[in-house]
Amino acid sequence: MTTRIRPFDAATDAERVARFINDHGSGPVVTGLPLDGASLLASIQETGVRLLLVAESRDTIVGTLGYARMSGRRVAPEGHLFAVMFVVERTLRGGFLVGELFTESFRRFPSLGLRTLRLEVDPANQRAFPLYVRVGFRNVSSPRPDEDGYLELVNHLPGISSALVPGEAGLVGPSAPGSETRSLREARAESLTGGVRIDRAGRTVIDYRLRIGTSRIEAVVDGQTGELVSGSVDGDPAEIPDAELAPPSRAAHPPLRHELGGFSAELDVETGALTVRHRDRLGPLLVDAFPVCGDTPAGVRRPAATRVSVSQHGGTWTTTSEHLTRVVSFRRGSIELTVTQSCGHLLTASPWSGFRDAELTIAARGRDERSAHVVRGIWPPEATDFEPAVGAAHTYEALGMRASWHDKHSGIGIDVTGLTSGAWRVEGPHLARISGSGTIAYRIEFRDGQQTRMPVAAQTPTPTPTPLSLPRPRRLWTRAAHEAGVLTPASGLDVSAATGLHAWRHRGIHVLESSQPRSRSIGPLYRLPAAAWVASLRDRTTPDHGVEWAPHDASFTLDGASAGERRWGVQPNADFSAIDISLSDSTGASGTDELAVFVFVPATAQHIDLGDGPDAKRLSIAGAPWRTWTRAFRFPTPAGDVLVEPRDGDHAEVLLRAGPAGVLATCLARPAGEERHARWRLTLL
């Protein structure tokens, strides 16, 4: 079968490529928002696609591969591009087409000025990893998937090639003539961290050894930026250009700050980002990156880097870039932002929402359009990388449009109102997304609240304080069950020191149950044997990575097994109608901001319940994927409903993520007390 690979033609390919992406279950169709030609073209423009290739066989599209400035709401630095819209006909994924798409695109890189290629990958797709390794991708960031379920990989071979053997710059790839060609079998013996190390300066670097054309290349590059640290061609040291001067330290340029009662606003004078916080709440309420215009994408998780200058005059902050000026004016209880431009193109402001367990109400033309608990994927809709797919139903005239975000637990709220004409899109993690061809202006008003305590179910039994005696595991994967005198004839727990809680039985019925003897996949996590487990995570409030997906963290020692600074345990009450899952981390190590208990709710549960009384909400597990935050939740089991609620820890919250397999509950808390611990209770009602 002959396959032709060619550039995308907007006039003739848009509808066909949109159907191809929909038919293969990629893009926003998984959230119930199928692409059409118009939304595909708008997405290409908004994400800054620089190259899109189409593979065609017998007049049928069988593959696509593009390269864009933005992917997953992250904007790549100058000279970097993300691989996007990588979709291949199912029957051809094990053949040569995948390699041919990459090779054909590699030939075109010199004309794009590309130094580094980035790619977001699903860790559950293990079969594709040898290909990624083979063409030069490496993981230099977290080994854990981000909140969206992806790992970010980098490939610095284009920059190495152009710097050391510029005549061969277009021939980097798995099948490039004269380049190092390895089989997938050889690539399977390597990993995505092969050659990645920390150098003496504390930088993450990558060692590359390969052939490009007839030249034998050795190079060391900065893992994130791709900057060449050292290199040689056929054993002769290469001349390395002087590194760019490091930007001034933040200590030399402190941010501007302004207090508004319980709220505070902070302007980063290096980037122009405006952040608003509340003294009683964890993390920012909003992060408003400096606006963009023209072909620069608006990425709320990792905004485009922009050179700005900042001035302050009384209650006004003015931030200026080459083509944009934003004026932040403080009023009583509010902030007004006005953005003007000289670029002559579309202007976009897209503040990120830091609200989690919240309600969003939008009002246009003076009436409420919709008000509901925030469940991303349902309300607001979610169309990452293809945001225009939400269509006219979720796009409003900006003038007079109002979005109100309200945290019912704390009473804290923010209202955003459009003050100029333009387009306002309601989608994803945006506090508001406003675009216009001239001036953009909007007002942010603050509503303080009274902290309220979450009600505790009166019928909750209290687990016994006496720890269960556990045999010490002989090896890592030995299962240590809670046995002996504390078990009733038909109740008990099955706990593995290495993998987590496998089973909880009450009166002969399984409340929680693992997939043993088989393992299961949950989102990007694969081969999971447990029903509940623990881990420490990075800061949940960081837009770039959010709440990571993590398997059981084996660095936590099971209570009763051995001593350790990081411990976890499962404690039942007398009749096993309630259990406490606890963990503590006295190390205070970097990257351990959160203590997390993961609980898997299988799709057979059918629904999740949030809240009580008039605030009660029932979410179906079936259907399009969604995610939402809460402080406690219930789900049905064969033994009865289970209530999950916090008992110890600071800033306790739960992120629920629904997918085809079920719902993964990530129960988060900041370490509390001298022991730096957190504890969650699961109770049969």
C-alpha positions in Angstrom: 0.0 0.0 0.0 1.5 3.3 -1.1 1.2 6.2 1.4 1.8 9.8 0.5 2.8 12.3 3.3 2.2 15.9 2.5 1.5 19.3 4.2 -2.1 20.0 5.4 -4.2 22.0 3.0 -6.7 24.1 4.9 -9.1 24.5 2.0 -9.5 20.8 1.2 -8.4 18.9 4.3 -10.1 20.6 7.3 -13.3 18.6 7.4 -11.6 15.3 6.5 -9.0 15.7 9.2 -11.6 16.7 11.7 -13.6 13.5 10.9 -10.4 11.4 11.0 -9.6 12.7 14.5 -13.2 12.2 15.7 -13.4 8.6 14.3 -10.2 7.6 16.2 -11.5 8.8 19.5 -8.9 11.6 19.8 -9.3 15.2 20.6 -12.4 16.7 22.3 -14.8 14.1 21.0 -14.1 12.1 24.1 -15.8 14.9 26.1 -18.7 15.0 23.8 -17.4 17.9 21.6 -16.7 16.5 18.1 -14.5 18.6 15.8 -15.6 20.1 12.6 -13.6 21.9 9.9 -14.1 25.3 11.4 -13.2 24.4 15.0 -10.1 22.5 13.7 -8.9 25.5 11.8 -9.5 27.8 14.8 -7.6 25.3 17.0 -4.7 25.3 14.6 -4.6 29.1 14.8 -4.9 29.3 18.6 -2.3 26.6 19.4 0.2 28.1 17.0 0.6 25.1 14.6 3.7 25.7 12.5 3.6 22.4 10.5 0.8 19.8 10.0 1.5 16.7 7.9 -1.2 14.4 6.5 -0.6 10.8 5.5 -3.0 9.7 2.7 -3.5 6.3 1.1 -5.9 5.7 -1.8 -7.5 9.1 -1.1 -8.1 8.2 2.5 -6.4 10.0 5.4 -4.5 7.4 7.5 -2.4 9.6 9.7 -1.6 13.2 11.0 1.3 14.8 12.8 1.7 18.4 13.7 4.0 20.8 15.5 2.7 23.7 17.5 3.7 26.3 20.1 1.2 25.0 22.6 0.0 21.7 23.9 -2.0 20.9 27.0 -2.3 24.7 27.7 1.5 24.9 27.9 3.4 27.3 25.6 6.8 26.1 24.4 9.8 28.5 24.5 11.1 30.1 21.4 12.9 27.5 19.2 10.8 24.7 20.8 7.6 23.1 19.4 5.2 20.4 20.7 4.3 17.4 18.6 0.5 17.5 18.4 -2.4 15.8 16.5 -0.4 12.6 16.3 -3.1 10.2 15.1 -2.5 7.1 13.0 -5.0 4.6 11.6 -5.3 1.7 14.1 -4.3 -1.0 11.7 -1.1 0.9 10.8 0.2 1.7 14.2 2.6 -1.2 14.3 4.0 -0.6 10.9 6.3 1.9 9.2 3.9 4.8 8.9 4.7 6.2 12.4 8.4 6.4 11.7 7.8 7.8 8.2 5.7 10.7 9.7 8.4 11.6 12.1 11.2 11.3 9.5 9.3 13.4 7.0 8.7 16.1 9.6 12.4 16.0 10.7 13.4 16.9 7.2 11.4 20.1 7.5 12.7 21.2 10.9 15.5 23.6 9.6 13.0 25.8 7.9 11.1 26.1 11.3 14.2 27.2 13.3 13.5 24.3 15.6 16.0 23.4 18.3 13.9 21.3 20.6 10.8 19.1 20.2 8.4 18.4 23.0 5.8 15.8 23.3 3.0 15.0 25.9 2.6 11.2 26.2 0.1 8.9 28.0 2.2 6.6 30.2 -0.3 3.9 29.8 0.7 3.6 26.1 3.8 1.6 26.9 4.0 0.1 23.4 4.9 3.5 22.0 7.8 4.2 24.4 10.5 2.4 22.3 9.6 4.6 19.4 9.9 7.7 21.5 13.3 6.6 22.8 14.5 5.6 19.3 13.8 9.1 17.8 15.5 10.8 20.8 12.9 11.7 23.3 13.8 11.8 27.0 11.9 12.6 30.3 13.8 15.2 32.3 10.8 16.3 34.4 8.6 14.4 36.9 8.3 10.6 36.4 4.6 11.0 37.4 1.8 12.1 35.0 0.5 15.6 35.6 -3.2 16.3 36.5 -4.2 15.8 32.9 -2.5 12.4 32.8 0.5 13.1 30.6 4.3 13.0 30.8 6.2 15.8 29.0 9.2 14.5 27.0 11.9 16.6 25.2 14.0 15.9 22.2 17.1 18.1 21.6 18.5 16.4 18.6 17.4 19.1 16.1 19.4 21.7 18.0 22.4 19.4 18.3 22.4 18.6 14.6 22.1 22.3 13.6 24.9 23.3 16.0 27.4 20.5 15.3 26.7 19.3 11.8 24.5 22.0 10.2 24.7 20.4 6.7 22.9 17.4 8.1 20.3 19.3 10.2 17.4 17.9 8.4 18.4 14.3 8.6 17.9 13.6 12.3 15.5 10.7 12.7 15.1 7.0 13.1 15.3 6.3 9.3 17.3 9.3 8.1 19.9 8.5 5.5 23.3 8.0 7.2 22.0 8.6 10.6 22.2 6.2 13.5 19.4 3.7 12.8 18.5 1.4 15.6 15.7 -1.2 15.7 12.8 -1.0 18.0 14.1 -4.1 19.7 17.3 -2.2 20.7 15.2 0.8 21.8 13.1 -1.4 24.1 16.3 -2.1 26.1 16.6 1.6 26.8 14.4 4.0 28.8 13.0 7.5 28.6 15.6 8.5 31.2 18.6 7.0 29.4 21.5 9.5 29.4 19.7 11.8 31.8 21.8 12.9 34.9 22.5 15.7 37.3 25.8 17.4 36.6 28.2 19.1 39.1 26.4 22.4 38.7 23.1 20.8 39.8 21.6 21.0 36.3 19.6 18.2 34.7 21.5 17.3 31.5 21.3 14.7 28.8 24.2 12.8 27.3 23.7 12.0 23.6 25.9 9.6 21.5 24.8 9.1 17.9 25.7 9.3 14.3 24.3 12.1 12.0 25.3 11.6 8.4 28.8 10.3 8.4 29.7 12.1 11.7 30.0 10.5 15.1 28.5 12.9 17.6 28.8 13.2 21.4 26.9 16.0 23.1 25.8 17.1 26.5 22.8 19.5 26.6 20.8 21.2 29.3 17.8 18.9 29.8 15.2 21.7 29.8 16.5 24.4 27.5 18.5 22.3 25.0 21.5 24.6 25.4 24.7 22.8 24.3 27.0 22.3 27.3 29.7 20.4 25.5 30.1 18.4 22.2 32.4 16.7 19.8 32.4 15.7 16.2 34.4 12.5 15.3 36.3 13.0 18.6 37.2 16.6 18.0 35.8 19.1 20.6 33.3 21.4 19.2 33.3 25.2 19.8 30.5 26.0 22.1 29.0 29.5 21.9 29.0 31.5 25.1 25.9 30.8 27.1 23.4 33.6 27.4 23.6 35.7 30.6 21.3 34.4 33.3 18.3 36.7 33.9 18.5 38.8 37.0 17.6 37.0 40.2 14.2 37.5 41.7 15.7 38.9 44.9 16.8 41.9 42.8 13.3 42.5 41.5 10.7 41.9 44.2 7.1 41.7 43.1 4.7 44.6 43.6 2.0 43.9 46.3 -1.4 45.4 47.2 -3.7 44.4 50.0 -7.5 44.3 49.6 -8.8 43.2 53.0 -8.4 39.5 53.2 -7.2 39.4 49.6 -3.8 40.3 48.2 -2.6 41.0 44.7 1.0 40.5 43.5 2.6 41.4 40.2 5.6 39.5 39.0 7.8 42.3 37.5 9.8 39.7 35.5 6.8 38.1 33.6 3.9 40.5 34.2 1.8 37.8 35.8 -0.9 39.0 38.3 -1.7 36.7 41.2 -4.5 37.1 43.7 -4.6 35.2 47.0 -6.7 35.1 50.1 -5.1 34.8 53.5 -7.4 31.9 54.6 -7.1 29.8 51.5 -4.4 27.5 50.1 -3.0 28.6 46.8 -3.8 31.4 44.4 -7.4 32.2 43.5 -6.4 33.4 40.1 -3.2 33.8 38.0 -3.6 36.3 35.2 -0.6 35.9 32.9 0.4 38.8 30.7 -2.0 38.9 27.7 -0.9 37.8 24.2 -1.7 39.0 20.7 -1.1 37.7 17.2 0.2 34.2 16.8 1.3 33.8 20.4 -0.9 31.2 22.1 -2.7 31.9 25.4 -1.5 29.1 27.7 -2.9 29.2 31.2 -0.8 26.4 32.6 2.6 27.6 31.2 2.2 31.0 29.6 4.4 32.4 26.9 7.6 34.1 28.2 7.3 37.8 27.5 9.8 40.6 28.2 8.0 43.3 30.1 8.7 46.5 32.0 6.7 47.6 35.0 5.9 51.0 36.5 3.9 52.0 39.6 2.0 55.2 40.1 -0.2 55.4 43.2 -2.9 52.7 42.9 -2.0 51.8 39.4 0.4 49.2 38.0 1.4 49.6 34.3 3.1 46.7 32.5 4.4 47.1 28.9 5.8 44.7 26.3 6.7 45.4 22.7 3.1 45.6 21.5 0.9 45.5 24.6 0.2 47.6 27.6 -1.8 46.4 30.6 -2.9 48.9 33.3 -4.0 47.4 36.7 -6.1 49.9 38.7 -7.1 49.2 42.3 -10.6 50.3 43.4 -12.3 49.6 46.7 -12.9 45.8 46.8 -12.0 45.4 43.1 -9.4 45.6 40.4 -9.9 46.9 36.9 -7.6 45.7 34.1 -7.3 47.5 30.7 -5.2 46.0 27.9 -4.3 48.0 24.7 -2.3 46.8 21.8 -0.4 48.0 18.7 0.1 44.6 17.1 -3.0 44.9 14.9 -4.1 41.3 15.7 -6.4 39.5 18.0 -5.7 40.2 21.7 -6.4 37.6 24.4 -6.5 37.7 28.2 -7.0 34.3 29.9 -6.7 34.3 33.7 -6.5 30.9 35.3 -8.9 29.9 38.0 -7.5 28.6 41.2 -11.0 27.8 42.6 -11.4 24.1 43.4 -14.5 23.1 45.4 -16.6 25.9 44.0 -19.7 27.0 42.1 -19.6 28.9 38.8 -22.4 31.2 37.7 -22.4 33.0 34.4 -24.8 35.9 33.5 -25.1 37.5 30.1 -27.5 40.2 29.0 -28.5 40.7 32.7 -29.8 37.2 33.4 -28.2 34.0 34.8 -27.3 31.6 32.0 -26.1 28.8 34.2 -25.1 28.1 37.7 -23.6 24.8 38.9 -20.9 23.1 40.9 -17.6 23.1 39.0 -17.2 19.7 37.3 -14.7 20.2 34.5 -15.8 18.3 31.5 -19.5 19.0 32.4 -19.5 22.5 33.7 -17.5 24.2 32.4 -16.9 22.0 29.3 -13.4 20.8 28.5 -11.7 20.8 25.1 -7.9 20.9 25.8 -5.9 21.7 22.6 -9.2 22.2 20.7 -10.9 24.8 22.8 -12.9 26.4 19.9 -14.8 23.0 19.7 -17.1 24.3 22.6 -18.7 26.4 19.9 -21.3 29.2 20.1 -23.1 27.6 23.0 -20.3 28.5 25.4 -19.1 31.7 23.7 -20.6 35.1 24.7 -20.4 38.8 24.0 -17.8 40.0 26.5 -19.4 43.4 27.2 -21.6 43.0 30.3 -20.8 39.3 30.6 -20.2 38.2 34.3 -18.7 35.1 35.7 -19.0 34.5 39.5 -16.8 32.0 41.3 -17.9 31.0 44.8 -16.2 28.7 47.3 -19.2 27.6 49.5 -16.9 26.2 52.2 -15.1 29.5 52.9 -17.6 31.9 51.4 -14.8 33.5 49.3 -15.8 34.6 45.9 -14.6 36.5 42.8 -16.8 38.1 40.1 -15.3 38.9 36.7 -17.2 41.4 34.5 -16.4 42.3 30.9 -16.2 46.1 30.3 -15.5 46.1 26.5 -16.8 44.3 23.4 -15.2 41.1 22.4 -15.6 37.3 22.7 -15.8 35.5 26.1 -15.4 31.7 26.1 -16.4 29.5 29.0 -14.2 26.4 29.0 -11.7 24.4 31.1 -9.6 26.1 33.8 -10.1 29.7 32.7 -11.4 32.2 35.2 -12.4 34.0 32.1 -11.1 33.9 28.5 -11.6 37.3 26.7 -10.4 38.2 23.2 -10.9 41.2 21.1 -9.4 43.1 18.2 -8.8 46.4 20.0 -8.9 47.1 23.7 -9.9 44.6 26.4 -11.1 45.7 29.8 -12.5 43.7 32.7 -13.3 44.1 36.4 -12.4 41.6 39.2 -14.5 42.1 42.3 -13.8 40.3 45.6 -16.2 38.8 48.1 -14.9 37.8 51.5 -16.6 35.0 53.4 -16.9 33.3 56.8 -15.1 30.1 57.3 -17.4 27.2 58.0 -16.6 23.8 59.4 -17.5 20.7 57.3 -20.2 18.7 59.1 -19.2 15.3 60.4 -21.5 12.4 60.1 -22.9 11.6 63.5 -23.0 7.9 62.8 -19.3 7.6 62.1 -17.8 4.8 64.3 -14.4 5.5 65.7 -11.6 3.0 64.8 -9.8 1.5 67.7 -6.5 3.2 68.6 -4.5 -0.1 69.0 -2.3 -0.8 66.0 -2.6 -4.1 64.3 0.3 -6.5 64.6 1.8 -7.2 61.2 4.5 -9.7 60.2 7.6 -8.1 58.7 7.7 -8.8 55.0 10.5 -11.0 53.8 10.8 -9.2 50.6 9.4 -6.1 48.9 6.4 -7.8 47.3 5.4 -10.0 50.3 1.8 -9.3 51.2 1.3 -8.5 54.9 -2.3 -9.2 55.8 -4.1 -8.0 59.0 -4.7 -11.4 60.6 -5.1 -13.1 64.0 -7.3 -12.1 66.9 -8.7 -8.8 65.6 -10.5 -10.5 62.7 -14.2 -11.4 62.9 -15.1 -14.6 60.9 -16.2 -12.6 57.8 -14.5 -9.2 58.2 -10.9 -8.1 57.7 -8.3 -6.2 55.7 -5.7 -7.4 53.2 -2.8 -4.9 53.0 0.5 -5.1 51.1 3.4 -3.1 52.4 4.6 -2.7 48.8 1.4 -1.9 46.9 -1.4 -0.7 49.3 -4.8 -1.8 50.6 -6.0 -4.8 48.5 -9.3 -5.6 50.2 -11.7 -4.5 52.9 -14.4 -7.0 53.9 -17.4 -6.4 56.2 -19.7 -9.3 57.2 -18.5 -11.4 54.3 -19.0 -8.7 51.7 -16.2 -6.8 49.9 -16.3 -3.1 50.5 -13.1 -2.4 48.6 -11.5 -5.0 46.4 -8.4 -5.1 44.2 -8.2 -6.6 40.8 -6.0 -9.5 41.9 -4.7 -11.8 40.5 -4.8 -9.4 37.6 -3.8 -5.7 37.6 -5.8 -2.9 36.1 -5.2 0.4 34.5 -6.7 3.7 35.8 -6.2 6.6 33.5 -2.4 6.9 32.9 -1.6 4.5 35.8 -1.2 0.9 34.7 -0.7 -2.5 36.4 -2.3 -1.3 39.7 -3.1 -4.2 42.0 -4.5 -2.3 45.0 -7.9 -0.6 45.8 -6.3 2.2 47.9 -2.8 3.4 48.3 -0.7 6.4 49.5 1.9 8.8 48.1 3.5 12.2 48.6 2.9 14.7 45.8 4.0 18.1 44.7 2.0 21.3 45.4 -1.6 20.8 44.2 -2.1 24.5 43.5 0.6 24.8 40.8 -1.1 25.3 37.4 1.7 23.6 35.4 1.4 20.1 36.9 -1.6 20.3 39.3 -2.4 17.1 41.1 -0.2 14.3 39.8 -1.3 10.7 39.3 0.9 8.3 41.4 1.0 4.6 42.2 1.8 3.5 45.7 4.9 5.2 47.1 7.1 2.4 48.4 9.2 4.9 50.4 6.4 4.9 53.0 6.9 2.1 55.6 3.8 0.2 56.7 3.1 0.5 60.4 4.3 -2.6 62.2 6.7 -3.6 59.5 9.8 -1.5 60.4 10.8 1.9 61.6 11.0 4.9 59.2 10.5 8.6 58.8 7.8 8.1 56.2 5.0 5.8 57.4 1.5 4.7 56.5 -1.1 2.5 58.0 -4.7 1.2 57.8 -6.6 1.0 61.1 -10.1 -0.6 61.4 -12.7 -0.1 64.2 -13.9 -3.1 66.2 -16.4 -4.5 63.6 -14.6 -3.3 60.5 -17.4 -1.0 59.5 -14.9 1.9 59.3 -11.2 2.2 58.6 -8.7 5.0 58.9 -5.9 5.3 56.2 -3.1 7.5 57.6 0.4 8.6 56.5 3.1 10.8 57.9 6.3 12.3 56.5 8.7 13.8 58.9 11.4 14.4 56.3 10.0 17.6 54.9 11.8 16.8 51.7 11.4 18.9 48.5 8.5 17.8 46.3 6.5 16.4 49.2 4.1 19.2 49.7 1.0 17.0 49.8 0.2 13.7 51.6 -2.2 11.8 49.4 -4.5 8.8 49.9 -5.8 7.3 46.6 -9.1 5.4 46.6 -10.4 3.7 43.5 -14.1 3.6 42.9 -14.9 1.1 40.1 -17.4 2.0 37.3 -19.7 -0.6 38.7 -20.5 1.9 41.5 -22.3 3.9 38.8 -22.3 7.2 40.7 -20.6 9.5 43.3 -22.5 11.6 45.8 -21.2 15.0 47.0 -22.6 17.0 49.9 -25.9 16.6 51.9 -29.4 18.2 51.9 -30.1 20.9 49.3 -26.4 21.0 48.3 -26.3 17.3 47.5 -25.0 16.4 44.0 -25.0 13.0 42.3 -22.5 12.5 39.5 -22.7 9.6 37.1 -19.5 7.7 36.5 -20.6 6.7 33.0 -20.1 9.0 30.0 -17.5 11.6 29.2 -14.6 12.0 31.6 -14.8 14.7 34.3 -13.0 16.0 37.3 -14.2 17.9 40.4 -13.2 18.9 43.9 -14.9 18.2 47.2 -14.2 17.8 50.9 -16.1 14.6 51.4 -17.9 12.1 49.2 -19.9 8.9 49.2 -20.1 6.0 46.8 -22.2 2.7 46.8 -20.6 -0.7 47.3 -22.1 -4.2 47.7 -21.8 -3.7 51.5 -23.5 -0.3 51.5 -22.6 3.3 50.9 -19.1 4.4 52.0 -18.4 8.0 53.2 -14.9 9.3 52.7 -13.9 12.3 54.9 -10.8 13.8 56.4 -9.8 13.4 60.0 -6.3 14.9 60.3 -4.2 17.2 58.1 -4.4 20.8 56.9 -6.3 22.0 53.9 -7.9 18.6 53.3 -9.6 18.3 49.9 -10.5 15.5 47.4 -10.0 15.6 43.6 -12.3 13.1 41.9 -11.3 12.1 38.3 -13.8 10.0 36.3 -12.9 7.8 33.3 -14.0 4.5 31.6 -12.6 2.3 34.5 -14.2 4.3 37.3 -13.3 7.2 39.6 -9.9 7.8 41.2 -10.3 9.8 44.4 -7.1 11.7 45.4 -7.5 12.6 49.0 -5.1 15.4 49.8 -3.9 17.1 52.9 -0.9 19.2 54.0 1.1 17.5 56.8 -0.1 18.6 60.2 1.4 18.5 63.7 4.9 17.5 64.8 4.5 14.2 63.1 3.5 15.8 59.8 0.7 13.4 59.3 -2.7 13.2 57.5 -5.6 10.8 58.1 -8.7 9.9 56.1 -11.7 7.9 57.3 -13.8 5.5 55.2 -17.1 4.6 56.9 -19.9 2.2 55.9 -23.2 4.1 56.4 
